[in-house]
Amino acid sequence: MRLHPLALAASAVVLTLSQAAHAQQPSAISETALRAHLSFLADDLLEGRGTGQRGGDLTVRYLETQAALIGLQPIPGGGYRQKVEIEGSKLVEGSATFTAGGKTIKPELGKDIVMGTKSGKQNVAFDAPLVFVGYGAAAPEENWDDYKGLDAKGKILVMMVDDPQPTAEEPNRFAGKAYTWYGRWVYKFEEAARRGAAGVLLIHTTRSASYPWSVPANGFGNERFGLKGNGNPMEGWLHEDTARELFAAGGHDLDQLRAQAERRDFRPVDLKVAAKVALRSTIRPVEQFNVVGIVPGSDPKLKEQAVVYSSHWDHMGMAEAKPGDDPKADRIYNGAIDNASGTAALLAMAAEAVKKPAKRTQIFLWPAAEEQGLLGAAAYVAKPVWPLAQTAADLNLDSLNFVGRTRDIGVAGAERSSLYETSQQVAKSMGLKIAPAVPDLSGAYFRADHFAFAKAGVPAFNVGSAVFSGDGHFEFEHHQHESSANIKGFKDHYHQVSDEYQSEWDLSGMVQQAQFTLNLGYAVANAPTMPTWKKGEAFGSVKR
């Protein structure tokens, strides 16, 4: 039977449209490829992929080699590396002596106070008064300013961790029971630096910090990293008992000032305490690299815009051997889940993306030094490969599901933008549902690389981490109780040498999570318009 020419033409159009639609959908991600990358990246050979360590250099070399093999395009100027200039600082010797009311207080380093410098200077010495600034928050959208009328230059700012707490009259202020960016210690250090403070001391409590004193004590006992030329001359933490003693010496009651700091009319308080600080540190310039590869878009106009997929390649590296240590003890922080899993997933995703380009350009970004404070992501945003105004979204992967497939997917943070509605559509197409939202009590949204993009005004979130989102309350297809227990049990291995790759892991859930992220990226890349922030969202007003 012969078809009419018009019928033939119509059939050809339908076929062409069908092929075009098919060409813009990603292929299935290979579990074999993901497992191979994961097992290698978490191997002892890479020595925990530490910042400023040989294992980090090996990791970058592996990633750029794989990017070229996959067929990702290099960044403008050639190659897959983007330089990240970091300074390492480790306190060698330090002291802080406080005087008030004729009394001298000299806290014991490590026990009562921890401190270091982010100034880039080996020797820091100064005298300064202590000023209590409540929560140290300047939040215009909350009509809140803890710095009212204060010239912070030359002063040591003492402040609380966490956010101003909700009240019966204002149950939703500062997100209610959830955490906001203003509650994070990183924000508090950054805000103090912007104001030219001589130093910052955070008052530690286990409740407000969500971890014991040993965490900052251990952190400040090791080398700390920051972007070059970007930090406070002195920053650290005060044990609550030490803070109470200092406040009392100056004639103040810590609890009373805490209560005052819960009010909008709070003003900075001169504690009538003078400090004499001396720090001697080793300063080490470290050149690290983000790894970036590009899949050019297929649409003549939309290819000028891009979707970013990100996942940090670094972990804690290899611990320094100390006198008396067991020479056979494991010193390698392999970081199999955190974050060889995301690094490997991104490689597997990129391999499929190059086969069927989307309308918009797709950028695969492996940031450096996430464990040191999102430094690689911050460096990318400061000097982006693609203009931020033309960046549709950043979809981040960190610590993926290693215990099997789920019936739902976590998208915490997506509700801040139209990415939530797109996530719902993608989940439905995959036979999934969106996992129930839970309050962000630990500030998880502000602790992964996507947040560097969000601060710059790009809609972004960490996709579907069954490890941290919802504390493991996910619906697994099989063995619900066992899988949930294994996910929750990961907290015992988080940032420990025991976070090692296990060949018996069921990676079907990891593949599912990576596939959802890639599918979501394609939905964004093929949409007529870019995602938008929800009305009233704080980050939506930030200029790109």
Phi, psi and omega in degrees: 000134179265132177275145176299144180308322179294323178295319178299317180296317180297318179298321180295320179296314180300317180297317180297315179297319179297316179295320180296315179298318180294322182294339183263010176250138182288152175282172180289135180286140183276119176294326179299314180295316181299315181296319181297314178297317182298312183296325179286313183297332180265005182287152178303333181305327182269004169051036176079010173050048186283146174295128179074013180242164182302323180299325176295319178296319178296322181296314179300318180297320179295315183295317181290329176293316179293322178300317179293319180296320179296325182109015175293145178279143178289167180282162179306133184099348176096148178083175183246004184261138171239121186293138174233111182271117186238150172244128173265137181226129177226125182291127176264316181208136181204151177210150174223119180246128183246138177232139179196135176055035180078004182252141177247129180236126179235092183297148178279128181296129180094325181264315184251335183208145170231145183200164179194187179234148171238024184276343186084004182256139180290323182238125178233126178215131179197161171250140182202150174278155177263133178233128177274124182242033176061237179272357180064032185252136172235095189236093182303321183292343176258004185052050187226131178212109179277356184255016188318114174070007184269129167268106188281350184298132178078010182242154172263119182267124177255129184211164179270154174271162180085185180256161165306136189279151177295154179235171178298325180283328182229073184292343183250009180293143185047047176064021176065235182282345181282170181266145170243174179300328183291343180274346184283140179299328179299314178301316185296319176295317181296317181295320178297319179296319178299332183265003175077027181294151175284331180194167179222133173232120178267135178277118183273131161225147181297324181293311185289325181276337184072017173205158184286170180303331183299334181293303176295328179298315179290320181299316181281350176278347180250175176294133179246148186239151175206164175293144186303131176066034186219081180178181183269148175304321176219136173212147182182196183230146173252133170296144184304320180297322179292317178300318181298319180294317180295316180299316182296322180297329178271004177088023182237154176255120184304314183294323179295318179291326175300316180296319178298324183290351177277357183255148179295333182272009176301141175234151180306144184241122172289118186281355181060036178236130178256141181240142172240114188246137175220123181232133172238122187227158167268132180245126184232117173287133182233125176260111178245176184219134160283150173248129187225130175227151190235139168247105182300144179288160183265343182272131184305327182260312185292341180295347177284348176253160187217152170250133180254134168250131183228153176193121186288143183267345189273161167220210189271352175075208182251127181289147180287133177288133181247154179306132179093349179292148175294120183297342180266357183293146179286121180246006184261121176268085190299327178060051181294309178282314181252092005219041172300332181296312179291321179300315180293319180300319181296323176296315180295323178294316181298324180298329178275326182296324182292339181285328184220082182302144175274177181294314176273158176293146177242132182243127178255119188237123174250094183287151174271164165052038174294320182294345180262009178118037178059037188290318180295318179294320178297321179293322177297314182295326179292325179224073187290145174294326180239138181305133181297329178294339179251016178259116187288321184191159167239124178249115188254147176236130181206120177062083188272165181292124184241016186236013175121167184293151178242165174264355179221173182220139180272133179228037181305127182103336179293334182295349178286345183217181178289357175299336180294313180296321177295321178298320178299316180296316180293318179300315180299319181294338180260007181074024180248166171235161179282131179296145180303142179287144175232149179301139180274082187280345182247006180071034183300327182298335185260009189243015178225166192299333180301334185294331176299323177288317181300317179300331180271002176096008179265122177307130187199151173197167179267120192274119162057039180283103177290344181288319185245323184294125176070014178054037175085009181277072180241155178268108179271148181292327182222150173053054185308310185296314182294316182295316179299319180297320180292321177296311180296327181292345181296336180301335178284345181250352182299123181058033176240161179294346182278356176282078184241153180293137177239124184296339181274359179303140173272105185268009180298325178289326178293319177296317179301316180295317178295320180294319177300316181296317179293317178298319178296318178300321178292322178298319177291318183292334183259355182289153179298326182231163179280157178299156179230151175286152175288150181301132179089353180292130186301320185282344181294339182268355180287136180283136177278000000 
